[in-house]
Amino acid sequence: MIRIREITDPDLRRRILEALAGRRGCSPAAIPEWFELDDADFVDLLNDMKEAEEEGRDSLHDPRI
């Protein structure tokens, strides 16, 4: 289990909160610091964030160049 307050990197914490809030349909501010994610949910969030980041890069890449 991973609690939000145990994520020490502020940027990663912000991104996790935003992704979690998007899944739950609420504001990131509505998710308390003591909220726990099990390992599988945490990995799913990280994978979703990675996929979204890669999609953003791919859209900027023009294979003709």
C-alpha positions in Angstrom: 0.0 0.0 0.0 1.1 3.5 -0.8 -0.3 6.6 0.8 -0.3 9.9 -1.0 1.6 11.6 1.8 4.4 9.0 1.4 5.2 10.2 -2.2 8.1 12.5 -1.5 8.5 13.9 -5.1 6.1 16.9 -5.3 5.8 16.7 -9.1 5.0 12.9 -9.0 2.5 13.5 -6.1 0.7 16.2 -8.1 0.6 14.0 -11.2 -0.7 11.0 -9.3 -3.4 13.1 -7.6 -4.5 14.5 -11.0 -4.6 11.0 -12.5 -6.5 9.6 -9.6 -8.9 12.5 -9.5 -9.6 12.0 -13.2 -10.4 8.4 -12.6 -12.7 9.2 -9.7 -14.3 12.3 -11.3 -13.4 14.7 -8.6 -10.9 17.5 -7.9 -7.3 16.6 -6.8 -7.9 18.7 -3.7 -10.8 16.4 -2.7 -8.3 13.4 -2.3 -6.9 13.4 1.2 -3.2 12.9 2.0 -3.9 9.7 3.9 -5.6 8.1 0.8 -4.1 4.7 0.1 -3.5 3.0 -3.2 -2.7 -0.7 -3.4 0.4 -1.6 -5.4 -1.6 -2.7 -8.5 -3.6 0.6 -8.6 -0.4 2.6 -8.2 1.3 0.8 -11.1 -1.8 1.2 -13.2 -1.8 5.0 -12.6 1.9 5.1 -13.5 1.4 3.1 -16.7 -1.5 5.4 -17.7 0.6 8.5 -17.1 3.5 7.0 -19.1 1.1 6.1 -22.0 -0.4 9.6 -22.0 3.1 11.1 -22.0 4.2 8.9 -24.9 1.1 9.8 -26.9 1.9 13.5 -26.5 5.4 12.9 -27.8 4.3 10.8 -30.8 1.9 13.5 -31.9 4.8 15.9 -32.1 6.9 13.5 -34.1 6.6 13.7 -37.8 8.0 10.6 -39.5 8.6 12.5 -42.7 11.4 14.5 -41.1 
